[in-house]
């Protein structure tokens, strides 16, 4: 009788241990799998941290944000990447997804970006069209215009200034604005064209000098958002979509240097 009791106790302990391991190992994975997945343009990384924190506080919903160049994220979505919402750095890429049947709605503009020229060196950026061709600047970073909207805006500003062709030997292309920011903040380049949100990011401890580029010299950087089509619509994804357009989110975007209608 004692032996049977001992065996039953051992079996009970094993079941409890297995249940505990299930809670510790399996549950977090299951919970994480339920998080909505949002594809974000690289320029949104600083502001997205604040947005996700505020969204979680308001709703209790967790979000996995994956950043990259807008063109690259568009390709991933077309190839089946499991994103629920896409926040681009322009409206063209999300509109392409909508027209191709990958998005449930036409893109809506959630914010407009601001292009700046930036450096870790105390350069006279007030007259950058004259500064850049000079000998004090050997390398200039811009995003790849083919896939990075801020890179396209930089190309337009340089062309408008009449120096784009002359700058070709100095230009260092970044595949995303994140890479451009790394080139700038680490001093790999003497100057670079990037988003105003870089200098508005409290997490950035690097001393930066910058000049806002005249918005008349490049096409407006209207940033569009779409809901990605899913076999079964996700209520949490729709909540996040609506949150991005809310007054609370707009306040955060403004704090990080974005323009809003």
N, C-alpha and C positions, 0 to 999 in steps of 0.2 A: 504493500500500500504506500509505504514511504517512497519506494522507487518510482511508482506511477506519478505521485505528486511531484517528485523531483523532475521527472521527464516533462510533465505538463508545465511546470514553472519554466523550464528551459525553453520549451516551445513558445510559451507566452512571451518570454524575454526576446526571443528571436523575432517574433512578430512585431513587438514594440520597437526593436532596433531597426527592423526593415522599414517600419512606418516613419521613424525618425529620419532615416537616411533619405527616404522619399521626399519628405518635407524639405530637408536641407539641400538635396541635390536636384531633384526634379522640379519642385515647385518654382524656384526662381527662373528656371529655363522656360517653364510654361508661361509664367507671368510676363517674362520679357518678350516671348513670342506674340503676346497679345498687344504689345505696344504698337501704336500706329507709327508708320515709317514715312518720314517726310524728306524729300529731296530738296536741298536748298542750294542756291547759287553761292559760290565761295565768299562773295562779299558780305553775306549775311551772318557769317560765323560769330562776330562779336555781338551783334544785336540779338541773334537767336538765343544765346545763353540767357539773356534777360527775359526774352519772350517765353521761353519754355518754363522758366522758373515761375513766372507770373501765371501762365496757363495751368501749371500743375497746382499752384496754390488755389486757384479759382475752381478747378474741376476735379482735381485728384487724378487726372489722366497723364500717363507718362508718354513721352514722344522720343523716338529714336530719329535724330536728324543726321543725314548723310550729305556732306557738302562736296562740291566739285564745280568745274566749269559748266555753264548751262547747256552748251552743246553736247558735252560728254554725258550729262545726266539724261538728256533727251534720247540719246542713242541707247543708253541703258534701259530706259523705260520701254522703248520700242522692242528691245530684246527680251523683255519679260521681267525686268527688275521689279520686286514687290513693293513699290512705293504707293502710298495712299494719296499724298498731296505733293505737288511740285511748285516750289517758289523759285521762279527764274529771275535772272538779272535783266531780262527784257520781256517783250510780249510775243516776239516772233517764234521762239522755240515752243512755248506752251500753245500758241495758236497752231503751230505745225502738228502738235500732238492731238489737238482737238479735231483738226481737219482730217487726220489720219485715223480717227476713231479710238484714240487711246485715252481721251479725257471726256468727262461727262458734261463739261460746260466750256463756253468761250472764256478765254483768259480775262480776269479782272485785275486792274492795276491796284496793287496794295500800297505802293510807295514809288517814289522817283529818286534815283541816286544822284550824288554830287561828285563830279570828277575833280581831283586835285593833283598837283605835282608836289612831290614830297621828298625829303632828304634828311639824313642824319647829320649832314654838314650844314653850316650856317652860310648857305649860298644866297645870292640875290635872286630869289625866285620871282620877284615882282616883274622882272623883264625876262622871263624864261625863254622866249623865242630867240633872244639875243645871246643868252647864257649858254644854252645847250650846244650850239655849234662851236663854242669856244674851247680852248685847251684845258680849262679847269674841270670839264666833265668828259670822262672817257667812256662811261657806260650808262645807258638809260634803260630802265625796265618798263615794259608795257605787257598787258595780257595779249595772248594770241587773238587777233581780231576775228579769226574764223569761228572761234568757239566761245570767246569771252567778251560779252558786251562792253565792259569797261575798257577792254583793249581796243575795241572798234571805235569807241568814243575818243580814246587817246590818239588813234590813227587819224581820225577826222580833225581833231584839234591841231595836230602837227601839220596836217595838210593845209588847213586853213591859215596857219602861220607861215606857210611856204617853205618849210624846212624838212618835211617828211623824207624826201628822197636823200637829202644830205645826211640825215640821221641814221640811215640804214647800217653803216658800219658800226655804229655805237649801240644800236638797239639790241637788248637782250629780251627774248620772248619768254613769258611765263605761261604755263598751260592753264593757270587759274589766277585769280587775284590774290589768293593765299600765297602762291609761289612768288608773285610780284612783291607782296608785302615782306616776304622773307628776304628777298634780294635787297630790298630797301633797308630794313631794320638791321640786317647783319653787315651792311656796308659793302656788299658785293658790287653794287652800282652806286654811282654818286647821286642819282636822282631816279624817280620813277613816277608813273601815272597810276593813281589808285583811287580808292573810294574814301570819302571823308570819314566814314565810320572807323577807319583805322586809327585816326588821331582822337576819336571820341571814345575809344575803348579804354576803360579804366584799367584793364588788365595789362595793357601795353605800357611797359615802364621805360621804353626807349625814348630819349629826347628827340623829337621830330620837328622839323621846320616845313611849312607847307604854304601853298598858295592855291586858292580856289580858281579853277579854270573857268573863264567866261562861258556860261552855258549857251551862248549864241554861236560858239565855235564847234559845237557837236550836237548831234541829234539827241533829243531828250531820252534819258535812261529810265524809261517807264518799265517798272518791274511787274511782271504778270504772274498770276497764280491760277492753277487748275486742280480739280479733283480728278484723280486717275481712276479709270473704270475698273471695277472689281466685280467678280461673279456675284458677290453679295455685298451691297453697300455697308460701310461701317459708320455707325452713328458717331463714334469718337472722332473719326476723320472729318466728318461734317462739322462737328463742334469746333475743331481746331481751325478749319477753313473760315468759319464765321468769326472766331476769335481774332484772327489776323486782320479782319476788317473792322474790328470793334474800336471804340474810343480808347480803351485801355492800351491796346496794342499800338494804336496810332501815336499815343503819347510817348511810348518807348521808342518807336521809330524816329520820332522827331528829336529825341534826346541823343540819338546816334547819328544825327546829321542828314536824315532823309527828308525829302519834301513830300507833302501829302495834299491831296485835293480837298 
